[in-house]
Amino acid sequence: MANRGESIPILVDYEMEPCSTESSIISFRSRKNSQSTVVPSTTLTWSDICVRPSLKSKQKSQVESGLDYLQRSISHEEGKKVKIPPRRGFILKDVFGIAEPGEILALMGASGAGKTTLLNVLTMRNLADLEVSGSIQINGRPISRTRLRQISAYCQQDEMFIPTLTVKEHLSFMAALKMGKTHSSKEQKRRVQAALNDLELDKCKDTVIGNPLYEKSLSGGERKRLSFASEILTSPPILFCDEPTSGLDSFMAKQVVQILKRLAHRKRMTIIFTIHQPASQVYSVFDKLCLMAEGRVVFTGPTSLAETLFDEWGFPLPMNFNPADHYISTLAIKYSNEGLCRSRVNKLCDNFLACSRGKEVLELCDGGTDDRRSTVSSYYGAEDRTGYKATYPQQLSVLLRRSFKGITREPELFKFRLIETLLVGLIIGSVYFQTPVNQSTITNINGLLYTSVTNMNFMYQFEAVNFFCLELPIFMREHHSGLYRVDAYFLAKNLAELPQYLIFPFSFCTLVYWMSGLDKSLGAYAIYSLIGVLVANIGVSFSYFISCVFGSVRLSMALLPMFVVPLTTFGGFYVNTDTIPVYFLPLRYISYFNYAFETMTINEWSRVDHIGGCRANSTGHCYENGEDVIASLSYNESNLPRNLFVMVAMIVILRTLAFSALYIRAWRHK
């Protein structure tokens, strides 16, 4: 092992030796004879882990100077001469530890102790802008990030699910995405049922997950257990959990930790999780404890030994007192006496390094293990460098079925949106009911056409932002976990939502067209409906693009009108296109309202041979026929095919831009 304080790069290894034939047979038999698959014994060790921010030297010196000044000020005000240990800028310093199979290890400490950072280092996630050094080994062998992802699972603090799926459906989709390449459908179903049994979810397997923010759903404990079930489908030897008891009462928290312990014991899993300050009944369930403070290890080992050592160090556990509360209180940094508190923490860390348990753990981290070095490699096969456990067709199929189920599982919402569409169409149709063609109604008909265009855009544009942004965090998490490709998700989402953006606009156009008394020919009706469908899908495509760029519902909703409303001004109804200033011409050419309104105008007025109502003594301009109306708007009948092509191209371009933005967002998130 390197000297304490010496920085070494994290060791990685991209190849692992195959295990012996005998160990393969034993592993196979244990899996075959158990409904709950027993995984290969896996010991995780880490040593000399150091983490600090990747700040520029100037910024770093400014931060340290500010902290030193604050410390000196506090000491001066108290009138005490306190020797304050210098802050070295490390988030983690010389951290070491071991997690063994069949046990749960709790990483415990106050806020800022470094437990979450350590979990991120062990999982090799969320390490942007950090300098990391040290050694991480599995069964005594260095391990690569790809291999670690293959043999471990990670349950994050916040559960994210598609709310319209049932528990069993969610697990079935997860199984297909996580085991599509290597396991049959029958084996996937067996794994799903085993997970339901192991996590005590069988009774609620047909319950819709729901969203706790706005509808009745699974309880907090059931959601936590479902999160665990999603991760143990592949029977990973290692399970990492970030704050698994967060947001739960002490009873539910104890149940969750007991389930983790049962998983560790039954499956011989190595389970590591962070926890802040558990209740005493939760603490009593722990097998091992890694206590952290100020980025260092204060203690790691059996919980019973922690009490003994703290007693030896002069901090005995009071009678009838929660051990977790006692340790957190002992290691707390009080700003009124910060220097002494830091000195005490550093002394306790040094005491642990000097005691027999500390030396034993350091020796285990150095020596590794012997006979289990290659078991994991044999159990999972060769390292899959593609990172995906399902083929592209499998990913697309699963995501498409999941998206369709999410849409069809809410028939009330579908009915409401259809009723909304028909109601708006009924109102507009009533306003323009059977409008005759004469000089006084030309403006009315043009207003009807432009109202149709704008309604088709805004009726679906904002709801598309809402639905897409709400599902975006789920996509980011699942893609980051290597479940599927960006293009598979985006294509499935587009295909699943396409039918509703064909049905709703077509229904609106049909109702408005025949109520308002526009041209009676089927050809004119077909073009009018086609334009309505195209405008709706351009608007939705624009929403996808904005959502992928900005990522949040609030920001996207706020900025979308800023981009879209100016385009309505240059749609040809409010301002004649020939009078638009030259510096605004680009907005005219990118305004899809302009192409849609021109096409609808040509489609309607090119079929009108005569417009009545022109009086001899009239002082205003008289339009002889529809061609005069088209000309007055500076439109050209020959532009109709071009406009249709441009609108289709806009859908393709906007969705391509949306996909590119989503791809970049996903890439930056890794």
C-alpha positions in Angstrom: 0.0 0.0 0.0 1.1 3.5 -0.7 2.1 5.8 2.1 -0.8 7.6 3.7 -1.3 10.9 1.9 0.5 9.7 -1.3 -1.7 10.2 -4.4 -1.8 7.3 -6.8 -4.1 6.8 -9.8 -7.1 4.5 -9.5 -6.1 1.1 -10.8 -8.2 -0.4 -13.5 -8.1 -3.7 -15.3 -10.0 -4.6 -18.5 -9.4 -8.3 -18.5 -10.1 -10.9 -15.9 -9.0 -14.6 -15.8 -11.6 -17.3 -16.3 -12.4 -19.4 -13.2 -11.6 -23.0 -12.9 -14.0 -25.7 -14.1 -14.8 -26.8 -10.6 -15.8 -23.4 -9.4 -18.0 -22.9 -12.5 -19.8 -26.2 -11.7 -20.4 -25.2 -8.1 -21.7 -21.8 -9.1 -24.0 -23.4 -11.7 -25.4 -25.9 -9.2 -26.1 -23.3 -6.6 -28.0 -21.2 -9.1 -29.9 -24.1 -10.5 -31.1 -25.3 -7.1 -32.3 -21.9 -5.9 -35.3 -19.8 -6.9 -33.4 -16.9 -5.5 -30.1 -16.9 -7.4 -26.9 -17.1 -5.3 -24.2 -14.8 -6.8 -20.5 -15.4 -6.7 -18.8 -14.3 -3.5 -17.4 -10.8 -4.2 -15.2 -8.8 -1.8 -14.7 -5.1 -2.6 -11.7 -3.3 -1.2 -10.5 0.3 -1.6 -7.5 2.0 -0.3 -5.7 5.4 -0.5 -8.8 7.0 -1.9 -8.2 10.8 -2.2 -10.6 13.2 -3.8 -10.4 16.9 -4.3 -12.0 19.5 -6.5 -10.3 20.3 -9.8 -10.1 24.0 -9.1 -7.7 26.3 -10.8 -4.8 27.3 -8.6 -6.0 30.8 -8.3 -9.5 29.8 -7.3 -8.2 27.2 -4.9 -6.0 29.7 -3.1 -8.9 32.2 -2.8 -11.1 29.5 -1.2 -8.4 28.4 1.2 -7.5 31.9 2.1 -11.2 32.7 2.9 -11.5 29.6 5.1 -8.3 30.4 7.0 -9.5 34.0 7.6 -12.8 32.7 8.9 -11.1 30.3 11.2 -8.7 32.9 12.6 -11.7 35.3 13.1 -13.6 32.7 15.2 -10.5 31.9 17.3 -9.8 35.6 17.9 -13.4 36.4 19.0 -13.3 33.5 21.5 -10.0 34.8 22.9 -8.4 31.4 22.6 -5.2 30.4 21.0 -6.3 27.4 19.0 -4.0 25.6 16.7 -6.1 25.0 13.6 -5.2 22.2 11.3 -4.7 23.5 7.8 -7.4 22.6 5.3 -5.8 20.8 2.4 -8.8 21.0 0.0 -9.5 17.3 0.1 -13.0 15.9 0.0 -11.7 12.5 0.8 -8.3 11.8 2.3 -6.6 8.3 2.5 -9.9 6.5 2.7 -9.8 2.7 2.9 -12.2 -0.1 3.6 -13.6 -3.5 2.8 -17.1 -4.8 2.0 -17.5 -8.6 2.1 -20.2 -10.9 0.7 -23.2 -11.8 2.8 -23.0 -8.6 4.7 -24.4 -5.1 4.6 -22.0 -2.2 5.1 -23.4 1.2 6.1 -21.4 4.3 5.2 -22.5 6.7 8.0 -21.6 10.2 8.8 -22.9 13.7 9.2 -23.6 15.9 6.2 -20.4 16.7 4.4 -18.5 13.8 5.9 -17.8 12.4 2.5 -19.9 9.3 2.4 -21.8 10.2 -0.8 -18.5 11.1 -2.5 -17.0 7.8 -1.4 -20.1 6.0 -2.8 -19.6 7.9 -6.1 -15.9 6.8 -6.2 -16.8 3.2 -5.5 -19.5 3.2 -8.3 -17.3 5.4 -10.5 -20.1 7.8 -11.1 -20.6 11.6 -10.9 -16.9 12.3 -10.7 -16.8 15.3 -13.0 -14.6 18.2 -11.9 -13.0 16.0 -9.3 -9.4 14.7 -9.0 -9.5 11.1 -7.8 -6.7 8.8 -6.9 -6.4 5.5 -5.1 -7.1 1.8 -5.6 -10.4 -0.1 -6.0 -10.3 -3.9 -6.3 -12.7 -6.8 -6.6 -11.5 -10.0 -5.0 -8.0 -8.6 -5.0 -7.9 -7.6 -8.7 -8.2 -4.1 -10.1 -11.4 -3.5 -12.0 -12.5 -1.3 -14.8 -15.5 1.0 -14.9 -17.2 -1.2 -17.6 -16.7 -4.4 -15.6 -17.9 -2.7 -12.4 -21.1 -1.7 -14.1 -21.5 -5.2 -15.3 -21.2 -6.9 -11.9 -22.9 -4.3 -9.7 -26.2 -2.4 -9.4 -26.8 1.1 -8.0 -30.1 2.2 -6.3 -30.2 6.0 -6.3 -31.9 8.0 -3.5 -34.9 9.2 -5.6 -37.0 6.5 -7.2 -38.1 7.2 -10.8 -40.7 5.1 -12.5 -43.2 5.4 -15.4 -46.3 6.1 -13.2 -48.8 4.3 -15.4 -47.1 0.9 -15.3 -47.9 -1.8 -12.8 -45.1 -3.2 -10.5 -44.9 -6.4 -12.6 -44.9 -4.6 -15.9 -42.1 -2.3 -14.8 -40.0 -5.3 -13.7 -40.7 -7.1 -16.9 -39.6 -4.2 -19.0 -36.5 -3.8 -16.9 -35.7 -7.5 -17.2 -36.0 -7.3 -21.0 -33.6 -4.3 -21.2 -31.1 -5.8 -18.7 -31.1 -9.4 -19.9 -32.3 -9.3 -23.5 -29.0 -10.5 -25.0 -28.3 -13.4 -22.6 -31.5 -14.7 -21.2 -34.6 -16.2 -22.6 -38.1 -14.8 -22.1 -38.8 -17.7 -19.7 -35.8 -17.0 -17.6 -36.6 -13.3 -17.5 -40.1 -14.1 -16.2 -38.5 -16.4 -13.6 -36.2 -13.6 -12.5 -39.1 -11.1 -12.2 -41.1 -13.5 -10.0 -38.1 -14.2 -7.9 -37.6 -10.4 -7.4 -41.2 -10.0 -6.5 -40.9 -12.7 -3.9 -37.5 -11.5 -2.5 -38.7 -8.0 -2.0 -42.2 -8.9 -0.8 -43.9 -7.2 -3.7 -46.0 -10.1 -4.9 -49.2 -8.8 -3.3 -49.0 -5.5 -5.1 -47.6 -6.8 -8.4 -50.7 -5.7 -10.4 -50.9 -2.3 -8.6 -50.2 0.8 -10.8 -47.1 2.5 -9.5 -48.5 6.0 -9.7 -47.0 9.3 -8.9 -47.0 10.3 -5.2 -47.1 14.0 -6.1 -50.6 14.0 -7.6 -52.3 10.6 -7.3 -52.6 7.5 -5.1 -49.6 5.2 -5.6 -47.4 2.7 -3.9 -46.3 3.5 -0.4 -42.8 4.9 0.2 -41.5 1.5 1.4 -43.0 -0.3 -1.6 -41.4 2.2 -4.0 -38.0 1.6 -2.3 -38.4 -2.1 -2.5 -39.4 -1.8 -6.2 -36.3 0.2 -6.8 -34.2 -2.7 -5.2 -36.1 -5.3 -7.2 -35.3 -3.5 -10.5 -31.6 -3.7 -9.7 -31.4 -7.3 -8.4 -33.0 -8.8 -11.6 -29.6 -9.6 -12.9 -28.4 -11.0 -9.6 -25.5 -8.6 -9.2 -22.8 -9.6 -6.7 -22.6 -6.0 -5.5 -25.4 -3.6 -4.7 -24.8 0.1 -4.0 -27.6 2.2 -2.4 -27.7 5.9 -1.8 -29.7 6.8 1.3 -32.2 3.9 1.0 -34.1 5.0 4.1 -34.5 8.7 3.0 -38.1 9.9 3.4 -39.2 6.9 5.4 -40.4 6.6 9.0 -38.3 4.5 11.4 -40.6 1.5 11.0 -40.4 1.5 7.2 -36.7 2.3 7.3 -36.0 -0.7 9.5 -38.1 -2.9 7.1 -36.0 -1.6 4.1 -32.7 -2.3 5.8 -33.9 -5.7 7.0 -34.7 -6.6 3.4 -31.3 -5.5 2.3 -29.7 -7.7 5.0 -31.9 -10.6 3.9 -30.8 -10.2 0.3 -27.1 -10.1 1.4 -27.5 -13.2 3.5 -29.6 -15.3 1.1 -27.8 -14.4 -2.1 -24.3 -13.8 -0.7 -24.4 -10.3 -2.1 -22.1 -7.5 -1.0 -24.3 -4.5 -0.2 -23.0 -1.0 0.5 -25.3 1.9 1.3 -25.0 5.5 2.7 -27.1 6.6 5.6 -27.2 9.8 7.6 -28.3 9.3 11.2 -30.5 6.2 11.6 -32.8 5.4 14.5 -31.5 2.8 17.0 -33.7 0.0 15.7 -32.3 0.6 12.2 -28.7 0.8 13.4 -29.1 -2.5 15.2 -29.7 -4.3 11.8 -26.3 -3.3 10.4 -23.6 -6.0 9.9 -20.7 -3.6 9.4 -20.3 0.2 9.8 -17.9 2.6 8.0 -18.0 5.8 10.1 -16.7 8.9 8.3 -16.0 12.5 9.3 -14.2 15.3 7.5 -13.4 13.0 4.5 -11.6 10.5 6.6 -12.3 7.0 8.1 -13.0 7.1 11.8 -14.0 3.5 12.0 -14.9 0.5 9.8 -15.9 -2.9 11.1 -18.6 -4.6 13.1 -21.0 -2.3 14.9 -20.2 -4.0 18.3 -16.5 -3.1 17.9 -17.3 0.6 17.3 -18.7 0.9 20.8 -15.7 -0.8 22.3 -13.2 1.5 20.5 -15.0 4.7 21.2 -15.1 3.7 24.9 -11.3 3.2 24.8 -10.8 6.5 23.1 -12.6 8.3 25.9 -16.1 8.6 24.3 -18.2 5.9 26.0 -21.8 5.3 24.8 -24.2 6.6 27.4 -26.9 4.3 28.7 -30.1 3.9 26.6 -28.6 6.2 23.9 -28.7 5.7 20.2 -25.2 4.7 19.0 -25.6 6.5 15.7 -26.6 9.8 17.5 -23.6 9.4 19.9 -21.1 8.9 17.1 -22.5 11.7 14.9 -22.5 14.1 18.0 -18.9 13.1 18.9 -17.7 13.8 15.4 -19.7 17.0 14.8 -17.9 20.2 13.8 -19.2 23.0 15.9 -18.5 26.4 14.3 -18.2 28.0 17.7 -15.2 25.7 18.4 -14.2 24.5 15.0 -10.5 24.1 15.6 -10.8 21.8 18.6 -13.5 19.8 16.9 -11.3 19.2 13.8 -8.4 18.3 16.0 -10.5 15.8 17.8 -11.8 14.2 14.6 -8.2 13.9 13.2 -7.0 12.3 16.4 -9.8 9.7 16.3 -9.0 8.9 12.7 -5.3 8.5 13.7 -6.3 6.3 16.6 -8.2 3.9 14.4 -5.2 3.7 12.0 -3.0 2.7 14.9 -5.4 0.1 16.5 -5.4 -3.5 15.6 -8.7 -3.3 13.6 -7.4 -0.5 11.5 -4.2 -2.4 10.7 -6.2 -5.5 9.9 -8.4 -3.7 7.4 -5.4 -2.0 5.8 -3.7 -5.4 5.5 -6.9 -6.9 3.9 -7.0 -4.0 1.4 -3.4 -4.7 0.5 -3.5 -8.5 0.4 -6.8 -8.9 -1.4 -8.4 -12.3 -1.5 -7.1 -15.5 -3.0 -9.5 -18.2 -4.3 -12.3 -16.0 -5.6 -10.4 -13.8 -7.9 -11.9 -15.0 -11.1 -15.3 -16.2 -10.1 -17.1 -13.0 -11.1 -15.5 -13.1 -14.5 -16.8 -16.6 -15.1 -20.2 -15.9 -13.8 -20.7 -12.9 -16.1 -18.6 -13.9 -19.1 -16.4 -11.6 -21.1 -16.6 -7.9 -20.6 -19.2 -6.4 -22.9 -17.7 -3.2 -24.2 -20.9 -2.1 -26.0 -22.4 -1.4 -22.6 -25.9 -2.5 -23.6 -27.5 -5.7 -22.4 -30.2 -5.8 -25.1 -29.9 -5.5 -28.9 -31.1 -2.4 -30.7 -34.3 -4.1 -32.0 -35.0 -5.4 -28.4 -34.5 -1.9 -27.0 -36.7 -0.3 -29.6 -39.4 -3.0 -29.1 -39.4 -2.7 -25.3 -39.4 1.1 -25.3 -42.2 1.2 -27.9 -44.4 -1.2 -25.9 -43.7 0.7 -22.7 -44.5 4.1 -24.2 -47.7 2.8 -25.8 -48.8 1.2 -22.5 -48.1 4.5 -20.7 -50.4 6.4 -23.2 -53.2 3.8 -23.3 -53.1 3.2 -19.6 -54.7 6.7 -19.1 -57.9 6.5 -21.2 -59.4 9.4 -19.1 -56.6 11.7 -20.3 -57.0 10.6 -23.9 -60.7 11.2 -23.7 -60.2 14.6 -22.1 -57.8 15.7 -24.8 -60.2 14.5 -27.5 -63.1 16.3 -25.8 -60.9 19.4 -25.5 -60.1 19.2 -29.2 -63.7 18.7 -30.3 -64.9 21.4 -27.9 -62.5 24.0 -29.3 -63.4 22.9 -32.8 -67.1 23.2 -32.0 -66.6 26.8 -30.7 -64.6 27.9 -33.8 -67.0 26.1 -36.1 -70.0 27.9 -34.4 -68.3 31.3 -34.8 -67.7 30.8 -38.5 -70.8 28.6 -39.1 -71.5 28.2 -42.8 -69.8 31.5 -43.7 -70.9 32.6 -47.2 -68.3 33.9 -49.7 -68.8 37.6 -50.4 -66.9 40.8 -50.1 -67.7 41.3 -46.4 -66.7 37.8 -45.4 -63.2 37.6 -47.0 -61.5 38.7 -43.8 -63.6 36.3 -41.8 -62.6 33.4 -44.0 -58.9 34.4 -43.8 -59.3 34.7 -40.0 -60.8 31.2 -39.9 -57.9 29.8 -41.8 -55.3 31.5 -39.6 -57.1 30.6 -36.4 -57.1 27.0 -37.6 -53.3 27.1 -38.1 -52.5 28.7 -34.7 -54.9 26.5 -32.8 -53.3 23.4 -34.3 -50.0 24.6 -33.1 -50.7 25.8 -29.5 -53.3 23.2 -28.6 -50.6 20.4 -28.4 -47.4 22.3 -28.2 -47.3 23.1 -24.4 -48.7 19.7 -23.4 -45.9 18.0 -25.4 -43.3 20.0 -23.4 -44.9 18.9 -20.2 -45.0 15.2 -21.0 -41.5 15.1 -22.5 -39.8 17.0 -19.7 -41.4 15.0 -17.0 -40.1 11.8 -18.5 -36.7 13.2 -19.3 -35.1 12.5 -15.8 -36.2 8.8 -16.2 -34.5 8.6 -19.6 -31.3 10.2 -18.3 -31.1 7.8 -15.4 -31.9 4.7 -17.4 -29.6 5.7 -20.3 -26.8 6.5 -17.8 -27.2 3.0 -16.4 -26.6 1.5 -19.9 -30.1 0.2 -20.5 -30.6 1.6 -24.0 -29.4 3.9 -26.7 -30.5 7.5 -27.1 -31.8 6.9 -30.6 -33.8 3.9 -29.5 -35.6 5.9 -26.9 -36.2 8.9 -29.1 -37.5 6.8 -32.0 -39.8 4.8 -29.7 -41.2 8.0 -28.1 -41.9 9.6 -31.5 -43.6 6.5 -32.8 -45.7 5.9 -29.7 -47.0 9.5 -29.6 -47.5 9.9 -33.4 -51.1 8.3 -33.5 -52.5 10.9 -31.1 -51.0 13.8 -33.0 -52.7 12.4 -36.1 -56.1 11.7 -34.6 -56.6 14.9 -32.6 -55.7 17.4 -35.4 -57.6 15.4 -38.0 -60.7 15.4 -35.7 -60.4 19.2 -35.2 -60.0 19.9 -38.9 -62.9 17.7 -39.8 -65.3 19.4 -37.4 -64.2 23.0 -38.2 -64.1 22.4 -42.0 -67.6 21.2 -42.5 -69.2 23.4 -39.9 -67.7 26.6 -41.3 -68.8 25.9 -44.9 -65.4 25.9 -46.6 -65.1 24.5 -50.1 -67.1 21.3 -50.4 -64.6 19.3 -52.5 -62.9 16.3 -50.9 -59.6 17.4 -52.3 -59.7 20.8 -50.5 -60.8 19.1 -47.3 -57.9 16.6 -47.6 -55.3 19.4 -48.0 -56.9 21.5 -45.2 -56.7 18.4 -42.9 -53.1 17.6 -44.0 -52.0 21.1 -43.2 -53.6 20.9 -39.8 -51.8 17.6 -39.0 -48.5 19.0 -40.3 -48.7 22.2 -38.2 -49.6 20.2 -35.1 -46.6 17.9 -35.6 -44.2 20.9 -36.4 -45.4 22.4 -33.1 -44.8 19.1 -31.2 -41.4 18.8 -32.9 -40.5 22.3 -31.8 -41.6 21.3 -28.2 -39.3 18.3 -28.3 -36.4 20.5 -29.4 -37.0 23.1 -26.7 -37.4 20.4 -24.1 -34.2 18.6 -25.1 -32.2 21.9 -25.0 -33.5 23.3 -21.7 -34.5 20.1 -19.9 -37.0 21.4 -17.4 -40.7 22.0 -17.6 -40.5 25.5 -16.0 -37.7 26.8 -18.3 -39.1 25.3 -21.4 -42.6 26.6 -20.8 -41.2 30.1 -20.1 -39.0 30.2 -23.2 -41.2 28.5 -25.7 -43.5 31.5 -26.4 -40.5 33.7 -26.8 -39.5 31.6 -29.8 -42.9 30.8 -31.3 -45.0 33.9 -30.8 -42.7 36.1 -33.1 -43.2 33.5 -35.8 -47.0 34.0 -35.7 -46.4 37.7 -36.5 -44.7 36.8 -39.8 -47.4 34.2 -40.7 -48.9 36.4 -43.4 -52.1 37.3 -41.7 -51.1 40.2 -39.5 -48.4 41.6 -41.8 -48.3 41.3 -45.6 -45.3 39.3 -46.5 -44.2 41.8 -49.2 -44.0 44.6 -46.6 -41.8 42.8 -44.1 -38.5 44.7 -43.6 -35.5 43.1 -45.1 -33.9 42.5 -41.7 -36.9 40.4 -40.6 -37.0 38.3 -43.7 -35.2 35.3 -42.1 -38.1 35.1 -39.6 -40.6 35.0 -42.5 -38.8 32.0 -44.1 -38.5 30.0 -40.8 -42.1 30.8 -39.8 -44.1 27.6 -40.4 -47.3 29.7 -39.8 -46.4 31.5 -43.1 -46.2 28.2 -45.1 -49.3 26.8 -43.5 -51.4 29.9 -43.9 -50.3 30.4 -47.5 -51.2 26.8 -48.3 -54.6 27.0 -46.7 -55.3 30.3 -48.5 -54.4 28.9 -51.9 -56.3 25.7 -51.2 -59.5 27.6 -50.3 -59.4 30.7 -52.6 -58.0 29.1 -55.8 -61.3 27.2 -56.1 -63.5 30.4 -55.9 -64.3 31.7 -59.4 -66.5 34.6 -58.3 -67.0 36.7 -55.2 -70.3 38.5 -55.0 -71.3 41.6 -53.1 -69.3 44.2 -55.1 -71.4 47.3 -55.4 -70.9 49.9 -58.1 -70.7 52.8 -55.6 -68.3 50.9 -53.3 -65.3 53.0 -52.2 -63.2 50.0 -51.1 -61.4 47.4 -53.2 -63.5 44.7 -54.8 -62.2 41.2 -55.2 -63.5 39.6 -58.4 -62.4 36.0 -57.5 -60.2 34.0 -55.2 -57.1 34.8 -57.2 -57.4 38.4 -56.3 -57.6 37.5 -52.6 -54.4 35.3 -53.0 -52.6 38.1 -54.8 -53.6 40.7 -52.1 -51.8 38.6 -49.6 -48.7 38.4 -51.8 -49.1 34.7 -52.2 -48.5 32.5 -55.3 -50.5 29.4 -56.2 -47.4 27.7 -57.5 -46.0 27.7 -54.0 -48.4 25.0 -52.7 -46.2 21.9 -53.4 -43.1 23.8 -52.1 -44.9 24.7 -48.9 -45.9 21.1 -48.2 -42.4 19.9 -48.8 -41.0 22.6 -46.5 -43.4 21.7 -43.7 -42.5 18.1 -43.9 -38.8 19.1 -43.9 -39.3 21.2 -40.8 -40.7 18.2 -38.9 -37.6 16.2 -39.9 -35.2 19.0 -39.2 -36.7 19.9 -35.8 -36.8 16.3 -34.6 -33.2 15.8 -35.8 -32.2 18.9 -33.8 -34.2 17.6 -30.8 -32.4 14.2 -31.1 -29.0 15.9 -31.3 -29.8 18.1 -28.3 -30.9 15.0 -26.4 -27.8 13.1 -27.4 -25.5 15.9 -26.3 -27.4 16.2 -23.0 -27.0 12.5 -22.4 -23.3 12.5 -23.3 -22.6 15.4 -21.0 -24.5 13.7 -18.2 -22.2 10.7 -18.3 
